[in-house]
């Protein structure tokens, strides 16, 4: 049996936690380093490439454009190639493009390459989250998805500590891209070895436990609403993660090292946010969990807009990081509940497409607004308004909590 076809599959009840481990590593590479490290590297890149705020926003938007385009084909590619190979190809594209960015000498070269990074991020992220519905029953999907998105927090934690240190070595932002690209390629190889498309023993797997028809696509209204909620998350959170470090330095007078350390501490909380609220969503329901999470994000963005006190910066990062990556895990579990395991990847691709539109609009508009106003305060206020709307819309979701007896 070749490496590409995989090692012998294992029983689902034992091996599904290996899937979670591989998914965590995959999201560390696809999003934690491939996307969220950019916010820490932007100040040094801005100096080295002489970028304006608007150009910084354009760079981030280019990544999301690539992500958006790729999401359109994820459902088809996942069905044709299988999650395992698609994840490997996506992570390989991310790693190679990041290494090439380290050699780039102009903004336009970085934009093209970072667009490819965005494409790879979508190709890896969508099948990883789709696997949760295949390997886990509804009553455990929230916590399983939450454990996977810990990879995002690990990426913030690692980049917040590593990037300032590598900048001090003299090679600057180029070394960061080179090192992180190499890490992503290593992760791609691990995922190739560990990921399995579905449980071998169908008995006891989510696909063969008598999942009710109500879970298999009879709630399109709630699925479309999930897309709107994910759009508002994409529109708002990306403003924060792209510009909060730059805002700490430019608007509040933090040193680059101090801002990086604060963001790294936020990354530590981000690691906990996914599994914490994934578990909470399994206990109190997806709707109630989303209301809580969006409300805390609104507080975080309001505090970020208030630049008159250093305390507000610490409280802002605390509130944001506590819930930062809970929404992807809750939305993934919600889509799995509503669409069923066989359609989960397709529907998650759809809501991620809508989410991607928000990601494109967010950083580009925030960068332009900051260009004219001289700070990011107004952009953070707009983000607070967006998540407040999301909290209100979340009240329209089905209130029923998933129970073990439902499957």
Secondary structure by P-SEA (a helix, b strand, c coil): ccccccccccccccaaaaaaaaaaaaaaaaccccccccccaaaaaaaaacccaaaaaaaaaaaaaaaaaaaaaaaaaaaaccaaaaaaaaaaaaaaaaaaaaacccaaaaaaaaaaaaaaaaacaaaaaaaaaaccccccaaaaaaaaaaaaaaaaaaaaacaaaaaaacccaaaaaaaaaaaaaaaaaaaaaccccccccccccccccccccccccccaaaaaaaaaaaaaaaacaaaaaacaaaaaaacccccaaaaaaaaaaaaaaaaaaaaaaaaaaaaccaaaaaaaaaaaaaaaaaaaaccccaaaaaaaaaaaaaccaaaaaaaaaaaaaaccccaaaaaaaaaaaaaaaaaaaaaaaaaaaaaaaccaaaaaaaaaaaaaaaaaaaccccccccccccc
